[in-house]
């Protein structure tokens, strides 16, 4: 290891975790002679590496530096009529970059390495200009002068790809829901409430939270778009929607982190069958909720025989619903449904998003008296750990509640 450069050591660390195809040097030609202060000096060519980032399992048997042409072709296809490398689609879902490392990397570097993206496709998903700018900014955020940066950037990119796939799946689900609604709904329809009027999560993210006017968010016809449908049969279910606004919905103060906004809502319920109607009423009364990137839901109801009926819905934020339900179980709250709305701000939060979801819910449950104030020190401590409360993540006290 003593004879290796920091770049070579970083490359070995990356390959040991993500496979030989993740990071490898490209041929750069022979040493060249340059004139410095009237002296001829031999200089090594600038190191150029290929970086491939994917969420798939690494293939340690495939080494691109020794692979045959047929192996390479089996992993790559070129779109018809394309002559530019910027239109390459890969059979595997990965981001591919060329990185040009300056002399003296990383000790003498004051800026991040120059890089270019080889393909503007992640699998079949074409990257937008906004996504490319986010990726570039991610490298700048990871860069620390004098330190290697590629390993940190890979971790950032993997988190970014996880959120990118969540956006893609959610938008596909929304397209299907909108097609169903167009067939079912006849009559007046408020176009401002149509998620299809927002092309991407970045457009219909946190900005929708700030732009929506509560004063104009009156009642309007809208079917609940939540994927949750109760299947519990231990309690009777409603045969139709409740008449009027039966739910006293409370809304907590927003938690804001890196442009993402998290807001909790809750209402008392008596049976699981009331959950869809509570969600419908919430969306009818608050346009912001309709335009949220995710509406994570969990409920717990105590039946007449003492058993507990409970369920949750991620609404595209994988594992968030089960985490929220786990928090409610620790607190032993009953006969309540909690919905936490998230408006994505364009910056991946990684695991912090789960902490904010649970923290927003816990604060509102406490404010509304669902968490006993005595004899629950252990439960409160466990709940605080489950919500991952941080000193730096404070709710916005200026916001009121409905």
C-alpha positions in Angstrom: 0.0 0.0 0.0 3.0 2.4 0.6 3.7 2.6 -3.1 0.2 3.4 -4.1 -1.1 6.9 -4.7 -4.1 8.2 -2.8 -6.1 7.8 -6.0 -5.1 4.2 -6.4 -5.9 3.5 -2.8 -9.3 5.1 -3.2 -9.9 3.0 -6.4 -9.0 -0.2 -4.5 -11.5 0.7 -1.7 -14.3 1.4 -4.2 -13.6 -1.8 -6.2 -13.6 -4.0 -3.1 -17.1 -2.8 -2.2 -18.8 -2.1 -5.6 -16.9 -4.4 -8.0 -14.3 -4.0 -10.7 -16.7 -2.3 -13.1 -17.5 0.5 -10.6 -14.2 2.4 -10.9 -11.3 1.8 -13.3 -8.6 3.7 -15.1 -8.7 4.3 -18.8 -5.6 4.3 -21.1 -4.1 7.8 -21.2 -1.2 7.4 -23.6 2.5 7.8 -22.9 4.3 10.4 -20.8 4.7 13.8 -22.5 7.4 16.4 -22.5 6.5 19.9 -21.4 8.5 23.1 -21.3 8.7 24.6 -17.8 11.0 27.6 -17.2 12.9 26.8 -20.3 13.5 23.2 -19.0 12.1 20.1 -20.7 10.2 18.1 -18.1 8.6 14.7 -18.6 5.0 14.7 -17.2 2.6 11.8 -16.7 -0.7 12.1 -18.5 -3.7 13.2 -16.5 -5.4 10.1 -15.0 -8.8 9.4 -16.4 -11.2 7.0 -14.7 -14.6 5.6 -15.5 -17.1 5.7 -12.6 -20.3 3.6 -12.8 -22.8 3.9 -10.0 -25.7 1.5 -9.6 -28.1 0.2 -7.0 -27.9 -3.4 -8.4 -25.7 -6.1 -6.8 -22.1 -5.7 -7.9 -20.7 -8.2 -10.3 -17.3 -9.2 -9.0 -16.7 -11.6 -11.9 -16.9 -8.9 -14.6 -13.8 -6.8 -15.1 -14.2 -4.2 -17.9 -10.4 -3.9 -18.2 -10.1 -7.5 -19.3 -13.6 -8.2 -20.8 -14.1 -9.2 -24.4 -16.0 -7.0 -26.9 -19.0 -9.4 -26.9 -19.3 -9.1 -23.1 -19.3 -5.3 -23.4 -21.9 -5.3 -26.2 -24.2 -7.6 -24.1 -24.3 -4.9 -21.4 -24.9 -1.9 -23.7 -27.3 -1.0 -26.5 -27.3 2.2 -28.6 -30.5 3.9 -29.3 -31.5 4.0 -33.0 -30.2 6.9 -35.0 -27.8 8.1 -32.3 -24.3 8.9 -33.1 -23.5 10.6 -29.7 -22.3 8.8 -26.6 -24.7 11.1 -24.7 -27.6 8.9 -26.0 -26.4 5.5 -24.8 -28.9 3.3 -23.0 -27.6 0.5 -20.8 -29.3 -2.7 -20.1 -28.3 -2.2 -16.4 -29.5 0.8 -14.5 -26.4 2.8 -13.8 -24.9 6.2 -14.1 -21.6 6.4 -16.0 -19.0 9.2 -15.7 -15.6 10.1 -17.0 -13.5 11.7 -14.2 -10.3 13.6 -15.0 -8.0 13.8 -12.0 -5.6 16.8 -11.9 -2.0 16.4 -11.0 -1.4 16.0 -7.2 -4.9 14.7 -6.5 -6.1 15.1 -3.8 -3.4 16.9 -1.8 -3.0 20.0 -4.0 -6.5 20.3 -5.3 -8.7 23.3 -4.4 -11.6 22.3 -6.7 -13.4 19.0 -7.4 -12.2 16.9 -10.3 -13.5 17.6 -13.8 -16.1 15.1 -14.8 -18.5 14.4 -17.6 -21.5 12.1 -17.8 -21.2 9.4 -20.5 -24.9 8.7 -20.8 -27.9 10.9 -19.9 -29.9 7.7 -19.3 -30.3 5.8 -16.1 -31.6 2.6 -17.5 -34.5 3.8 -19.6 -35.0 7.0 -17.6 -33.7 10.1 -19.4 -32.0 12.5 -17.0 -33.4 16.0 -17.1 -31.2 19.2 -16.9 -32.4 19.6 -13.3 -31.2 16.1 -12.4 -27.8 16.8 -14.1 -27.4 20.0 -12.1 -28.3 18.2 -8.9 -25.7 15.5 -9.6 -23.0 18.2 -10.3 -24.0 20.0 -7.1 -23.7 16.7 -5.2 -20.0 16.4 -6.2 -19.4 20.0 -5.0 -21.1 19.3 -1.7 -19.0 16.2 -1.1 -15.7 17.9 -2.1 -13.3 18.9 0.7 -9.9 20.4 -0.4 -7.0 18.0 0.1 -9.2 14.9 0.6 -10.3 12.2 -1.8 -13.9 12.7 -3.0 -15.0 9.9 -5.2 -16.0 7.5 -2.5 -18.2 10.1 -0.8 -19.7 11.1 -4.1 -20.6 7.4 -4.8 -22.5 7.2 -1.5 -24.3 10.5 -2.3 -25.2 9.2 -5.8 -26.6 6.0 -4.5 -28.9 7.9 -2.1 -29.9 10.2 -4.9 -30.7 7.2 -7.2 -32.9 5.7 -4.4 -34.9 8.9 -4.3 -34.9 9.1 -8.1 -36.4 5.6 -8.4 -39.0 6.6 -5.7 -40.0 9.6 -7.8 -40.2 7.5 -11.0 -42.4 4.8 -9.4 -44.6 7.4 -7.7 -45.2 9.3 -11.0 -46.1 6.1 -12.8 -48.6 5.3 -10.0 -50.0 8.8 -10.3 -50.5 8.5 -14.0 -52.5 5.3 -13.5 -54.6 6.9 -10.8 -55.3 9.9 -13.0 -56.4 7.7 -15.9 -58.9 5.9 -13.6 -60.2 9.2 -12.2 -60.7 10.6 -15.7 -63.0 7.7 -16.5 -64.9 7.8 -13.2 -65.3 11.6 -12.6 -67.8 13.7 -14.5 -68.6 17.3 -13.9 -66.6 20.1 -12.3 -63.0 19.4 -11.7 -60.5 21.9 -10.2 -57.4 21.8 -12.5 -55.3 23.2 -9.7 -55.8 20.1 -7.7 -54.8 17.8 -10.6 -51.3 16.2 -9.9 -50.8 15.9 -13.6 -50.5 19.6 -13.8 -47.1 19.2 -12.1 -44.6 17.4 -14.4 -42.1 16.2 -11.8 -41.6 15.8 -8.1 -39.2 18.8 -8.2 -42.0 21.0 -9.6 -44.7 19.7 -7.2 -42.5 19.4 -4.2 -41.8 21.9 -1.4 -42.7 24.9 -3.5 -46.4 23.7 -3.6 -46.4 23.8 0.2 -45.4 27.5 0.3 -47.4 28.5 -2.8 -50.7 26.9 -1.8 -53.1 29.4 -0.3 -55.0 28.0 2.7 -57.6 30.7 2.3 -58.6 29.3 -1.1 -58.3 25.6 -0.1 -62.1 25.2 0.4 -64.0 22.0 -0.2 -63.9 20.6 -3.7 -64.8 17.2 -5.2 -61.8 14.9 -5.1 -61.5 11.1 -4.6 -59.0 9.9 -2.1 -55.9 8.9 -4.0 -54.3 7.0 -1.1 -53.6 3.4 -2.0 -54.9 2.3 1.5 -58.1 0.2 1.6 -58.8 -1.4 5.0 -59.2 -5.1 5.0 -59.6 -5.7 8.8 -62.8 -7.6 9.5 -62.7 -7.5 13.3 -64.5 -4.2 13.4 -67.5 -3.1 11.4 -66.8 -0.8 8.4 -68.8 2.1 7.1 -71.0 1.4 4.1 -70.7 4.9 2.8 -69.1 8.3 3.5 -69.9 10.0 6.7 -72.4 12.9 6.4 -70.7 16.3 6.8 -67.2 16.8 8.4 -67.2 14.2 11.1 -63.5 14.4 11.7 -61.9 17.1 13.8 -58.6 17.1 12.0 -55.6 18.7 13.7 -52.5 19.8 11.8 -49.0 20.3 13.4 -46.3 22.8 12.7 -44.0 22.1 9.7 -40.5 20.7 10.0 -38.2 22.0 7.3 -34.9 20.4 6.3 -33.0 21.1 3.1 -36.1 22.5 1.4 -38.2 19.4 2.2 -41.2 20.1 4.4 -42.9 17.6 6.8 -46.4 18.2 8.3 -48.4 15.9 10.5 -52.2 15.6 10.6 -54.4 13.5 12.9 -58.0 12.7 13.7 -59.8 10.5 16.2 -61.5 7.5 14.7 -63.6 4.6 16.0 -63.1 2.0 13.4 -60.7 1.2 10.5 -63.4 1.9 7.9 -63.3 5.6 8.8 -59.7 6.0 7.6 -60.3 6.5 3.8 -63.0 9.1 4.7 -60.7 11.0 7.0 -58.1 11.1 4.2 -60.7 12.3 1.8 -61.8 15.1 4.1 -58.2 16.1 4.8 -57.6 16.5 1.0 -60.9 18.3 0.5 -59.9 20.8 3.2 -56.3 21.3 2.3 -55.0 21.6 -1.2 -51.4 21.3 0.0 -52.0 17.7 1.0 -53.1 16.8 -2.5 -49.9 18.2 -3.9 -47.6 16.6 -1.3 -45.0 14.2 -2.7 -45.9 11.6 -0.1 -48.8 11.2 2.4 -47.6 8.6 4.9 -50.4 7.1 7.0 -50.8 4.9 10.0 -53.7 4.1 12.4 -54.5 2.1 15.5 -58.0 1.3 16.8 -59.0 -0.6 19.9 -61.9 -2.9 19.2 -64.7 -3.7 21.6 -63.1 -7.1 22.5 -59.8 -5.3 23.5 -57.8 -6.3 20.4 -56.0 -3.7 18.3 -56.6 -3.1 14.6 -53.8 -1.3 12.9 -52.3 -0.7 9.4 -50.2 1.7 7.5 -49.5 3.1 4.0 -46.2 4.3 2.6 -47.6 6.2 -0.3 -44.4 5.7 -2.2 -42.0 6.5 0.7 -40.7 3.0 1.2 -40.8 1.7 4.8 -42.0 5.1 6.2 -45.5 3.8 7.0 -44.3 0.8 9.0 -41.9 3.1 10.9 -44.7 5.5 11.8 -46.9 2.6 13.0 -44.0 1.3 15.1 -43.8 4.7 16.8 -47.5 4.7 17.5 -47.2 1.2 18.9 -44.4 2.3 21.3 -46.5 5.2 22.4 -49.5 2.9 22.8 -51.8 5.5 21.2 -55.2 4.3 20.2 -58.3 5.3 18.2 -56.4 7.8 16.0 -55.1 8.0 12.4 -52.0 10.0 11.6 -51.0 11.3 8.2 -47.6 12.9 7.6 -47.3 14.8 4.4 -43.9 15.4 2.8 -43.1 17.9 0.1 -39.8 16.9 -1.5 -37.4 19.9 -1.9 -35.0 18.4 -4.5 -32.2 17.5 -2.1 -32.1 13.8 -0.9 -32.3 13.5 2.9 -31.4 9.8 3.2 -32.4 8.3 6.6 -33.2 11.8 8.0 -36.5 11.8 6.2 -37.7 9.0 8.4 -36.7 10.9 11.5 -38.6 14.0 10.5 -41.7 11.9 9.6 -41.8 10.3 13.0 -40.8 13.5 14.8 -43.6 15.5 13.2 -46.1 12.8 14.2 -44.9 12.5 17.8 -45.0 16.2 18.4 -48.6 16.4 17.2 -49.7 13.4 19.1 -48.2 14.9 22.2 -49.8 18.3 21.6 -53.2 16.7 21.1 -53.0 14.7 24.4 -52.6 11.2 22.9 -49.3 10.7 24.8 -49.9 10.4 28.6 -47.8 12.8 30.7 -47.2 10.5 33.7 -45.8 7.1 34.1 -44.5 6.9 30.5 -40.9 7.9 30.8 -39.7 4.6 29.2 -42.2 4.9 26.4 -41.3 8.6 25.8 -37.6 7.7 25.7 -38.2 4.9 23.3 -40.4 7.0 21.1 -37.9 9.8 21.0 -35.3 7.3 19.8 -37.7 5.9 17.3 -38.4 9.4 15.9 -34.7 10.2 15.8 -35.2 13.6 17.2 -32.3 16.0 16.5 -31.5 19.4 18.0 -31.0 20.8 14.6 -34.5 19.8 13.3 -37.0 22.2 14.8 -40.5 22.7 13.8 -41.5 26.1 12.4 -43.3 27.8 15.3 -44.8 30.4 13.0 -47.2 28.0 11.4 -50.6 27.6 13.0 -52.8 24.6 13.1 -56.2 23.9 11.7 
